[in-house]
């Protein structure tokens, strides 16, 4: 299939825009790749320290036999339900690579916070910047420089982007990402949302609300809505950085463990094969565009209009919201998964999942097929779904250990429709099993993507249109200005917002307070919308990846704390949010608007944003953060 003209044009302009930075990046990557193996390059004391705690046989293999040593970077903690299963992965990986004569070490752990725990609390103000902390922690882990490849263990919101940014700064290493999968389905996301709205109205108490939340979030695994964490997994599939079909297999499933072993086999295969592909070469302009297309086609998290800008920068690639907007005009919406529909990610997987979506996009010419991936079959492998056949599996004791001097094809996955190592089998995703959840590119839910760029005299922002009713794509109403989300909640409880209103919540950008998600604003605004009022949110903060049916112009840039236009808005100003025309405008005479004073962030609020809960430790990050459209990066 010929590549879509818009996809081709956007890729070309990204390539041209990025040429100097990408060239410098590849030069650094090449220099790092050309070095001698670490056991030869480093001093004896360095090597002895690195392997002091290794079993004797592993030491011998690394030093004498020069076998690959794989670095494991793990985001394990059991505060995150999605990461709790990662506890057992390092031992499983070590056992698997030993079968092939290789070794593995846990190079380091990275912090991983749960946004679900910190939503609406001061801790949420550390959330966005935790991404860059994770990237730095990944760099610390890999800076031991004793590794021939790496496995990244992580799933959730800021964790995968942070791991990916860190890995790209060690772009000379073959790297595979290893997730843990979503929890099984509990109370549906739509039912949970209804209870939240009733709680916001005071119609149910804390006990009933807590029971509903506990029924929704009930086990190990990722939350089942299509938020940032699950969008991460879709994008990694589209970038070819997973074992194909790994994203949405539940923890505890036999297939889940075997896919983790397959990740270990895959990174060894990349190291030793003629198609040697370190992560810095895989993640090129085409790969980044493929991720953007997958995000748009699935109505994924708005957070990735920040995170993937930062990811691209880490590989010397410069993308912006104009690129997303151009692609959104050409990429159809192929999925309806909550909050864009009622299905959860388990139902999405059962209906066809990432394999179906990637196949449809490839066949429609909307993704680059001529890309490197961690697999020998390229991106077409990611159109297939894995299965586990225990009856045909070999026991671990029956596996004859191999040396990496043997034919490398013994390490690589076998062709589709044939049995792979230990009973793995891949097959084509086939037709949609439920067209209310996933549809072919020829019959999409919408001819356009799920995200829209807005711009006007209030700045540049983005809106997630895929979940918003069609009659809510244009909202015009008087502004009510708030300096915090708590102030909006207070006004709602006092009945002050029972009217058509656009709520402006400012001082929520990266430089102001670290750009927290404002997901706690969804229930009260949804209640107002349910009463028939025309309401919307305009903010320089973020919404959760689960942001849904209430129109929200988010990531407004430049932010108010940097002198952006939100610092000029006054109560009663008429604001027009038009997702169809792509505009965000305050309807104030130009002369009046130009002359209006830019207010500054209240000193009491500024001080409050820097005190307690560790926020004071992030002062330098707030000070140096780039804009949301530049990825809110703190390391450039």
TIBA-809452 format. One line per field, with one value per residue (C-alpha): residue in one letter; residue number from 1; x, y, z. Coordinates in steps of 0.2 Angstrom, whole numbers, plus 5000, padded with zeros to 4 digits. Layout:
BEGIN
rest (A, ...)
nr (NUM, ...)
c1 (X, ...)
c2 (Y, ...)
c3 (Z, ...)
% end
This chain:
BEGIN
rest (X, X, X, X, X, X, X, X, X, X, X, X, X, X, X, X, X, X, X, X, X, X, X, X, X, X, X, X, X, X, X, X, X, X, X, X, X, X, X, X, X, X, X, X, X, X, X, X, X, X, X, X, X, X, X, X, X, X, X, X, X, X, X, X, X, X, X, X, X, X, X, X, X, X, X, X, X, X, X, X, X, X, X, X, X, X, X, X, X, X, X, X, X, X, X, X, X, X, X, X, X, X, X, X, X, X, X, X, X, X, X, X, X, X, X, X, X, X, X, X, X, X, X, X, X, X, X, X, X, X, X, X, X, X, X, X, X, X, X, X, X, X, X, X, X, X, X, X, X, X, X, X, X, X, X, X, X, X, X, X, X, X, X, X, X, X, X, X, X, X, X, X, X, X, X, X, X, X, X, X, X, X, X, X, X, X, X, X, X, X, X, X, X, X, X, X, X, X, X, X, X, X, X, X, X, X, X, X, X, X, X, X, X, X, X, X, X, X, X, X, X, X, X, X, X, X, X, X, X, X, X, X, X, X, X, X, X, X, X, X, X, X, X, X, X, X, X, X, X, X, X, X, X, X, X, X, X, X, X, X, X, X, X, X, X, X, X, X, X, X, X, X, X, X, X, X, X, X, X, X, X, X, X, X, X, X, X, X, X, X, X, X, X, X, X, X, X, X, X, X, X, X, X, X, X, X, X, X, X, X, X, X, X, X, X, X, X, X, X, X, X, X, X, X, X, X, X, X, X, X, X, X, X, X, X, X, X, X, X, X, X, X, X, X, X, X, X, X, X, X, X, X, X, X, X, X, X, X, X, X, X, X, X, X, X, X, X, X, X, X, X, X, X, X, X, X, X, X, X, X, X, X, X, X, X, X, X, X, X, X, X, X, X, X, X, X, X, X, X, X, X, X, X, X, X, X, X, X, X, X, X, X, X, X, X, X, X, X, X, X, X, X, X, X, X, X, X, X, X, X, X, X, X, X, X, X, X, X, X, X, X, X, X, X, X, X, X, X, X, X, X, X, X, X, X, X, X, X, X, X, X, X, X, X, X, X, X, X, X, X, X, X, X, X, X, X, X, X, X, X, X, X, X, X, X, X, X, X, X, X, X, X, X, X, X, X, X, X, X, X, X, X, X, X, X, X, X, X, X, X, X, X, X, X, X, X, X, X, X, X, X, X, X, X, X, X, X, X, X, X, X, X, X, X, X, X, X, X, X, X, X, X, X, X, X, X, X, X, X, X, X, X, X, X, X, X, X, X, X, X, X, X, X, X, X, X, X, X, X, X, X, X, X, X, X, X, X, X, X, X, X, X, X, X, X, X, X, X, X, X, X, X, X, X, X, X, X, X, X, X, X, X, X, X, X, X, X, X, X, X, X, X, X, X, X, X, X, X, X, X, X, X, X, X, X, X, X, X, X, X, X, X, X, X, X, X)
nr (1, 2, 3, 4, 5, 6, 7, 8, 9, 10, 11, 12, 13, 14, 15, 16, 17, 18, 19, 20, 21, 22, 23, 24, 25, 26, 27, 28, 29, 30, 31, 32, 33, 34, 35, 36, 37, 38, 39, 40, 41, 42, 43, 44, 45, 46, 47, 48, 49, 50, 51, 52, 53, 54, 55, 56, 57, 58, 59, 60, 61, 62, 63, 64, 65, 66, 67, 68, 69, 70, 71, 72, 73, 74, 75, 76, 77, 78, 79, 80, 81, 82, 83, 84, 85, 86, 87, 88, 89, 90, 91, 92, 93, 94, 95, 96, 97, 98, 99, 100, 101, 102, 103, 104, 105, 106, 107, 108, 109, 110, 111, 112, 113, 114, 115, 116, 117, 118, 119, 120, 121, 122, 123, 124, 125, 126, 127, 128, 129, 130, 131, 132, 133, 134, 135, 136, 137, 138, 139, 140, 141, 142, 143, 144, 145, 146, 147, 148, 149, 150, 151, 152, 153, 154, 155, 156, 157, 158, 159, 160, 161, 162, 163, 164, 165, 166, 167, 168, 169, 170, 171, 172, 173, 174, 175, 176, 177, 178, 179, 180, 181, 182, 183, 184, 185, 186, 187, 188, 189, 190, 191, 192, 193, 194, 195, 196, 197, 198, 199, 200, 201, 202, 203, 204, 205, 206, 207, 208, 209, 210, 211, 212, 213, 214, 215, 216, 217, 218, 219, 220, 221, 222, 223, 224, 225, 226, 227, 228, 229, 230, 231, 232, 233, 234, 235, 236, 237, 238, 239, 240, 241, 242, 243, 244, 245, 246, 247, 248, 249, 250, 251, 252, 253, 254, 255, 256, 257, 258, 259, 260, 261, 262, 263, 264, 265, 266, 267, 268, 269, 270, 271, 272, 273, 274, 275, 276, 277, 278, 279, 280, 281, 282, 283, 284, 285, 286, 287, 288, 289, 290, 291, 292, 293, 294, 295, 296, 297, 298, 299, 300, 301, 302, 303, 304, 305, 306, 307, 308, 309, 310, 311, 312, 313, 314, 315, 316, 317, 318, 319, 320, 321, 322, 323, 324, 325, 326, 327, 328, 329, 330, 331, 332, 333, 334, 335, 336, 337, 338, 339, 340, 341, 342, 343, 344, 345, 346, 347, 348, 349, 350, 351, 352, 353, 354, 355, 356, 357, 358, 359, 360, 361, 362, 363, 364, 365, 366, 367, 368, 369, 370, 371, 372, 373, 374, 375, 376, 377, 378, 379, 380, 381, 382, 383, 384, 385, 386, 387, 388, 389, 390, 391, 392, 393, 394, 395, 396, 397, 398, 399, 400, 401, 402, 403, 404, 405, 406, 407, 408, 409, 410, 411, 412, 413, 414, 415, 416, 417, 418, 419, 420, 421, 422, 423, 424, 425, 426, 427, 428, 429, 430, 431, 432, 433, 434, 435, 436, 437, 438, 439, 440, 441, 442, 443, 444, 445, 446, 447, 448, 449, 450, 451, 452, 453, 454, 455, 456, 457, 458, 459, 460, 461, 462, 463, 464, 465, 466, 467, 468, 469, 470, 471, 472, 473, 474, 475, 476, 477, 478, 479, 480, 481, 482, 483, 484, 485, 486, 487, 488, 489, 490, 491, 492, 493, 494, 495, 496, 497, 498, 499, 500, 501, 502, 503, 504, 505, 506, 507, 508, 509, 510, 511, 512, 513, 514, 515, 516, 517, 518, 519, 520, 521, 522, 523, 524, 525, 526, 527, 528, 529, 530, 531, 532, 533, 534, 535, 536, 537, 538, 539, 540, 541, 542, 543, 544, 545, 546, 547, 548, 549, 550, 551, 552, 553, 554, 555, 556, 557, 558, 559, 560, 561, 562, 563, 564, 565, 566, 567, 568, 569, 570, 571, 572, 573, 574, 575, 576, 577, 578, 579, 580, 581, 582, 583, 584, 585, 586, 587, 588, 589, 590, 591, 592, 593, 594, 595, 596, 597, 598, 599, 600, 601, 602, 603, 604, 605, 606, 607, 608, 609, 610, 611, 612, 613, 614, 615, 616, 617, 618, 619, 620, 621, 622, 623, 624, 625, 626, 627, 628, 629, 630, 631, 632, 633, 634, 635, 636)
c1 (5000, 5007, 5010, 4997, 5002, 5000, 5009, 5023, 5024, 5023, 5038, 5048, 5046, 5050, 5066, 5071, 5068, 5077, 5092, 5106, 5100, 5097, 5114, 5123, 5113, 5118, 5136, 5136, 5127, 5140, 5154, 5147, 5144, 5161, 5169, 5177, 5166, 5165, 5175, 5189, 5187, 5186, 5198, 5200, 5193, 5178, 5174, 5177, 5165, 5152, 5152, 5156, 5139, 5136, 5136, 5153, 5147, 5140, 5156, 5166, 5154, 5155, 5174, 5181, 5168, 5163, 5144, 5131, 5126, 5109, 5105, 5087, 5080, 5064, 5050, 5044, 5034, 5018, 5010, 5006, 4995, 5002, 5020, 5017, 5019, 5036, 5043, 5046, 5052, 5071, 5073, 5063, 5073, 5090, 5084, 5079, 5095, 5106, 5098, 5107, 5123, 5120, 5119, 5108, 5109, 5096, 5106, 5094, 5077, 5067, 5054, 5036, 5022, 5003, 4993, 4977, 4984, 4990, 4975, 4970, 4983, 5000, 5009, 5002, 5013, 5028, 5020, 5025, 5043, 5044, 5046, 5062, 5068, 5064, 5074, 5089, 5087, 5087, 5103, 5111, 5107, 5114, 5129, 5138, 5141, 5143, 5129, 5126, 5108, 5094, 5076, 5065, 5051, 5037, 5020, 5012, 5009, 5026, 5036, 5036, 5041, 5054, 5062, 5061, 5069, 5083, 5085, 5087, 5101, 5110, 5104, 5118, 5110, 5097, 5082, 5066, 5051, 5043, 5025, 5014, 4997, 4980, 4970, 4955, 4938, 4929, 4916, 4914, 4922, 4905, 4897, 4912, 4910, 4891, 4895, 4908, 4895, 4883, 4896, 4900, 4881, 4881, 4869, 4880, 4893, 4911, 4907, 4898, 4910, 4925, 4916, 4913, 4931, 4938, 4927, 4934, 4953, 4953, 4968, 4986, 4988, 4985, 4969, 4957, 4952, 4962, 4972, 4990, 4996, 4987, 4991, 5009, 5007, 4998, 5012, 5026, 5018, 5017, 5035, 5041, 5049, 5038, 5037, 5022, 5005, 5012, 5003, 4986, 4989, 4983, 4995, 4995, 4991, 5003, 5005, 5011, 5026, 5031, 5030, 5042, 5054, 5052, 5057, 5073, 5076, 5072, 5085, 5098, 5092, 5095, 5112, 5118, 5109, 5114, 5100, 5108, 5096, 5100, 5085, 5093, 5092, 5074, 5067, 5069, 5057, 5046, 5045, 5039, 5026, 5020, 5017, 5008, 4997, 4993, 4989, 4977, 4968, 4964, 4959, 4974, 4979, 4982, 4997, 5007, 5006, 5019, 5028, 5031, 5038, 5050, 5054, 5057, 5069, 5079, 5082, 5087, 5070, 5059, 5040, 5026, 5008, 5006, 5012, 4999, 4986, 4991, 4991, 4974, 4966, 4971, 4970, 4953, 4947, 4947, 4943, 4930, 4938, 4933, 4933, 4930, 4917, 4911, 4923, 4938, 4955, 4952, 4937, 4948, 4960, 4947, 4940, 4956, 4967, 4983, 4987, 4970, 4973, 4991, 4986, 4972, 4984, 4997, 4985, 4978, 4995, 4994, 5010, 5028, 5031, 5049, 5055, 5067, 5059, 5066, 5059, 5066, 5049, 5047, 5031, 5020, 5024, 5014, 4998, 4998, 4991, 5001, 4994, 5001, 5000, 5006, 5003, 5017, 5028, 5045, 5049, 5063, 5073, 5072, 5080, 5097, 5108, 5115, 5130, 5129, 5142, 5129, 5118, 5109, 5093, 5091, 5088, 5075, 5056, 5050, 5038, 5020, 5008, 5023, 5026, 5039, 5050, 5040, 5023, 5021, 5011, 5006, 4992, 4984, 4972, 4958, 4942, 4935, 4926, 4916, 4913, 4907, 4924, 4936, 4933, 4942, 4950, 4937, 4923, 4930, 4921, 4927, 4937, 4948, 4959, 4954, 4964, 4963, 4974, 4966, 4974, 4969, 4972, 4972, 4987, 4989, 4981, 4974, 4957, 4952, 4937, 4935, 4925, 4915, 4897, 4896, 4884, 4898, 4912, 4908, 4905, 4903, 4900, 4906, 4922, 4924, 4942, 4950, 4967, 4966, 4956, 4950, 4942, 4932, 4926, 4921, 4911, 4903, 4897, 4890, 4880, 4889, 4892, 4874, 4874, 4883, 4901, 4919, 4930, 4947, 4959, 4976, 4993, 4994, 5008, 5025, 5033, 5019, 5017, 5023, 5008, 4997, 4982, 4966, 4955, 4946, 4937, 4929, 4914, 4908, 4909, 4900, 4886, 4884, 4884, 4871, 4860, 4860, 4872, 4885, 4901, 4920, 4937, 4951, 4968, 4987, 4987, 4984, 4969, 4970, 4972, 4954, 4948, 4931, 4915, 4917, 4926, 4943, 4956, 4971, 4990, 4987, 5004, 5012, 5006, 5000, 5015, 5026, 5015, 5003, 4986, 4977, 4984, 4974, 4957, 4944, 4927, 4913, 4924, 4916, 4926, 4923, 4930, 4928, 4935, 4928, 4937, 4952, 4951, 4951, 4947, 4942, 4929, 4936, 4940, 4958, 4963, 4956, 4964, 4981, 4981, 4974, 4987, 4994, 4992, 5005, 5003, 4998, 5013, 5004, 4999, 5017, 5024, 5011, 5017, 5034, 5031, 5029, 5027, 5044, 5039, 5053, 5065, 5058, 5061, 5075, 5064, 5050, 5062, 5069, 5054, 5051, 5033, 5021, 5022, 5041, 5038, 5040, 5057, 5069, 5085, 5088)
c2 (5000, 5017, 5028, 5041, 5058, 5067, 5054, 5056, 5075, 5076, 5063, 5073, 5089, 5081, 5073, 5090, 5100, 5087, 5084, 5093, 5086, 5068, 5068, 5073, 5060, 5046, 5051, 5049, 5032, 5026, 5031, 5022, 5006, 5006, 5003, 4987, 4976, 4982, 4968, 4972, 4991, 4994, 4992, 4976, 4984, 4991, 4973, 4965, 4977, 4974, 4955, 4953, 4947, 4936, 4917, 4910, 4902, 4919, 4928, 4915, 4917, 4936, 4938, 4922, 4918, 4936, 4932, 4946, 4953, 4960, 4975, 4975, 4992, 4989, 5000, 4987, 4992, 4985, 5003, 5002, 4987, 4987, 4985, 4973, 4958, 4964, 4958, 4941, 4946, 4948, 4930, 4923, 4933, 4928, 4910, 4912, 4920, 4907, 4894, 4903, 4905, 4923, 4933, 4947, 4959, 4971, 4987, 4998, 5002, 5018, 5027, 5024, 5034, 5030, 5045, 5036, 5038, 5056, 5063, 5079, 5079, 5089, 5073, 5075, 5090, 5079, 5068, 5075, 5078, 5061, 5056, 5065, 5058, 5041, 5045, 5050, 5035, 5024, 5033, 5030, 5011, 5010, 5021, 5005, 5002, 4984, 4979, 4972, 4975, 4981, 4976, 4990, 4984, 4996, 5000, 5016, 5034, 5043, 5027, 5021, 5038, 5040, 5023, 5027, 5044, 5036, 5021, 5033, 5042, 5025, 5022, 5011, 4996, 4984, 4987, 4978, 4984, 4972, 4976, 4966, 4969, 4975, 4969, 4958, 4968, 4973, 4987, 4995, 5012, 5020, 5013, 5019, 5036, 5037, 5034, 5047, 5060, 5055, 5057, 5075, 5079, 5072, 5058, 5044, 5044, 5039, 5021, 5018, 5028, 5018, 5002, 5006, 5012, 4996, 4985, 4994, 4994, 4977, 4967, 4967, 4974, 4991, 5000, 4994, 5011, 5018, 5031, 5035, 5019, 5008, 5021, 5018, 5000, 5004, 5016, 5003, 4990, 5003, 5007, 4989, 4989, 4975, 4957, 4958, 4957, 4959, 4974, 4968, 4950, 4949, 4946, 4928, 4921, 4908, 4917, 4933, 4923, 4916, 4933, 4939, 4925, 4929, 4947, 4940, 4929, 4944, 4955, 4942, 4939, 4957, 4957, 4943, 4944, 4952, 4964, 4972, 4986, 4996, 5007, 5023, 5017, 5009, 5025, 5036, 5049, 5035, 5026, 5042, 5046, 5028, 5031, 5047, 5039, 5025, 5037, 5047, 5031, 5025, 5041, 5039, 5050, 5068, 5066, 5059, 5076, 5081, 5064, 5059, 5076, 5073, 5055, 5061, 5075, 5061, 5053, 5070, 5072, 5087, 5086, 5098, 5100, 5105, 5088, 5080, 5091, 5087, 5068, 5070, 5076, 5061, 5047, 5039, 5034, 5015, 5011, 5016, 5011, 5020, 5035, 5036, 5022, 5009, 4995, 4992, 4986, 4968, 4969, 4979, 4965, 4952, 4962, 4963, 4974, 4982, 4969, 4973, 4992, 4991, 4980, 4991, 5006, 4998, 4991, 5009, 5016, 5026, 5019, 5016, 4998, 5000, 5002, 4993, 4984, 4972, 4958, 4951, 4951, 4970, 4979, 4966, 4955, 4967, 4963, 4946, 4939, 4927, 4911, 4899, 4880, 4872, 4854, 4857, 4866, 4859, 4859, 4870, 4854, 4848, 4863, 4860, 4875, 4884, 4895, 4911, 4905, 4894, 4899, 4915, 4909, 4897, 4913, 4921, 4919, 4907, 4912, 4915, 4900, 4889, 4884, 4895, 4891, 4883, 4883, 4901, 4903, 4919, 4921, 4936, 4947, 4943, 4953, 4963, 4953, 4968, 4983, 4993, 4993, 4991, 4995, 4993, 5008, 5008, 5010, 5020, 5028, 5045, 5050, 5060, 5057, 5058, 5074, 5092, 5107, 5123, 5140, 5158, 5173, 5162, 5152, 5135, 5120, 5102, 5094, 5076, 5076, 5057, 5056, 5072, 5072, 5080, 5094, 5099, 5102, 5121, 5130, 5148, 5155, 5167, 5163, 5160, 5161, 5150, 5149, 5131, 5116, 5117, 5134, 5126, 5112, 5125, 5136, 5120, 5115, 5132, 5131, 5146, 5136, 5131, 5140, 5140, 5143, 5140, 5137, 5144, 5135, 5143, 5142, 5124, 5123, 5116, 5131, 5135, 5119, 5105, 5103, 5091, 5081, 5089, 5073, 5077, 5091, 5079, 5074, 5091, 5097, 5081, 5085, 5102, 5096, 5082, 5096, 5103, 5118, 5121, 5120, 5118, 5118, 5129, 5126, 5126, 5110, 5092, 5081, 5062, 5050, 5046, 5063, 5061, 5069, 5087, 5098, 5103, 5114, 5108, 5111, 5130, 5136, 5148, 5145, 5159, 5158, 5162, 5177, 5168, 5174, 5165, 5178, 5191, 5182, 5190, 5183, 5186, 5187, 5178, 5163, 5152, 5135, 5128, 5110, 5110, 5126, 5122, 5139, 5145, 5163, 5176, 5188, 5204, 5219, 5217, 5234, 5230, 5213, 5220, 5234, 5222, 5219, 5202, 5197, 5187, 5172, 5175, 5174, 5164, 5151, 5151, 5148, 5134, 5125, 5124, 5117, 5100, 5083, 5085, 5098, 5109, 5097, 5100, 5119, 5118, 5107, 5120, 5134, 5126, 5117, 5120, 5123, 5109, 5109, 5107, 5091, 5100, 5094, 5099, 5092, 5103)
c3 (5000, 4995, 5010, 5014, 5007, 5024, 5034, 5021, 5021, 5040, 5041, 5029, 5038, 5054, 5046, 5039, 5055, 5065, 5054, 5064, 5081, 5074, 5065, 5081, 5090, 5078, 5078, 5097, 5096, 5083, 5094, 5109, 5098, 5091, 5108, 5114, 5126, 5143, 5151, 5140, 5140, 5159, 5173, 5183, 5198, 5189, 5182, 5199, 5207, 5193, 5195, 5213, 5218, 5202, 5203, 5199, 5183, 5177, 5181, 5171, 5156, 5156, 5159, 5150, 5137, 5133, 5133, 5133, 5150, 5149, 5160, 5168, 5173, 5184, 5190, 5202, 5217, 5224, 5227, 5208, 5204, 5186, 5193, 5207, 5195, 5190, 5207, 5199, 5182, 5185, 5191, 5176, 5164, 5172, 5171, 5153, 5147, 5155, 5144, 5130, 5138, 5143, 5159, 5166, 5181, 5188, 5184, 5194, 5200, 5195, 5206, 5200, 5207, 5205, 5199, 5205, 5222, 5221, 5211, 5219, 5232, 5233, 5228, 5210, 5208, 5207, 5194, 5178, 5183, 5190, 5171, 5170, 5187, 5180, 5164, 5175, 5186, 5170, 5165, 5182, 5181, 5163, 5167, 5175, 5156, 5158, 5146, 5129, 5129, 5141, 5146, 5153, 5165, 5167, 5162, 5169, 5165, 5167, 5169, 5151, 5144, 5157, 5154, 5135, 5137, 5148, 5136, 5121, 5130, 5129, 5111, 5107, 5117, 5110, 5121, 5123, 5134, 5146, 5153, 5165, 5157, 5163, 5178, 5174, 5172, 5187, 5190, 5173, 5170, 5165, 5181, 5191, 5183, 5188, 5206, 5206, 5199, 5212, 5225, 5218, 5220, 5238, 5234, 5240, 5254, 5256, 5260, 5244, 5233, 5241, 5237, 5219, 5217, 5225, 5213, 5199, 5205, 5212, 5207, 5200, 5183, 5174, 5177, 5163, 5155, 5140, 5149, 5149, 5155, 5142, 5128, 5133, 5128, 5112, 5107, 5111, 5100, 5086, 5088, 5088, 5105, 5113, 5109, 5097, 5106, 5124, 5129, 5135, 5142, 5160, 5174, 5180, 5163, 5157, 5141, 5151, 5159, 5142, 5133, 5147, 5143, 5124, 5128, 5135, 5120, 5108, 5116, 5114, 5096, 5092, 5100, 5089, 5073, 5057, 5059, 5074, 5079, 5095, 5101, 5095, 5077, 5079, 5086, 5070, 5062, 5055, 5071, 5080, 5067, 5069, 5087, 5084, 5071, 5083, 5097, 5086, 5078, 5096, 5104, 5116, 5131, 5129, 5140, 5125, 5117, 5130, 5133, 5115, 5111, 5125, 5119, 5102, 5108, 5117, 5100, 5092, 5084, 5085, 5084, 5089, 5090, 5072, 5067, 5078, 5070, 5052, 5056, 5065, 5049, 5039, 5053, 5056, 5074, 5074, 5092, 5105, 5122, 5138, 5140, 5121, 5123, 5136, 5132, 5143, 5137, 5140, 5128, 5116, 5116, 5114, 5099, 5090, 5100, 5095, 5081, 5072, 5073, 5067, 5053, 5047, 5048, 5038, 5025, 5023, 5021, 5037, 5045, 5039, 5037, 5032, 5049, 5061, 5076, 5089, 5079, 5063, 5054, 5056, 5060, 5051, 5066, 5077, 5067, 5075, 5091, 5103, 5110, 5122, 5120, 5136, 5128, 5116, 5128, 5133, 5151, 5157, 5162, 5144, 5136, 5130, 5135, 5119, 5118, 5108, 5096, 5089, 5074, 5079, 5071, 5085, 5096, 5085, 5084, 5071, 5056, 5059, 5061, 5067, 5084, 5093, 5108, 5123, 5114, 5108, 5093, 5083, 5071, 5062, 5072, 5059, 5058, 5072, 5084, 5090, 5078, 5092, 5099, 5084, 5066, 5050, 5042, 5028, 5041, 5055, 5070, 5063, 5048, 5059, 5074, 5092, 5097, 5090, 5091, 5097, 5095, 5096, 5107, 5123, 5116, 5109, 5118, 5114, 5116, 5116, 5105, 5103, 5119, 5118, 5111, 5094, 5101, 5113, 5101, 5101, 5118, 5120, 5138, 5151, 5160, 5178, 5183, 5197, 5204, 5210, 5207, 5226, 5222, 5208, 5219, 5232, 5219, 5213, 5230, 5233, 5218, 5209, 5193, 5189, 5172, 5156, 5160, 5155, 5170, 5168, 5180, 5179, 5188, 5184, 5171, 5172, 5179, 5191, 5201, 5190, 5179, 5189, 5181, 5186, 5184, 5200, 5191, 5179, 5191, 5195, 5177, 5171, 5184, 5177, 5159, 5164, 5170, 5152, 5155, 5142, 5151, 5147, 5155, 5150, 5159, 5157, 5167, 5162, 5163, 5166, 5151, 5157, 5153, 5144, 5139, 5146, 5133, 5140, 5132, 5141, 5141, 5136, 5131, 5136, 5153, 5165, 5176, 5161, 5156, 5145, 5140, 5154, 5166, 5157, 5158, 5170, 5176, 5164, 5148, 5134, 5128, 5113, 5112, 5094, 5092, 5074, 5068, 5080, 5089, 5107, 5108, 5121, 5113, 5120, 5108, 5102, 5109, 5126, 5126, 5121, 5135, 5149, 5163, 5165, 5183, 5192, 5202, 5220, 5231, 5244, 5230, 5224, 5241, 5244, 5228, 5235, 5253, 5260, 5252, 5244, 5232, 5237, 5230, 5213, 5213, 5200, 5188, 5189, 5186, 5170, 5163, 5145, 5138, 5137, 5118, 5120, 5131, 5148, 5148, 5162, 5155, 5140)
% end
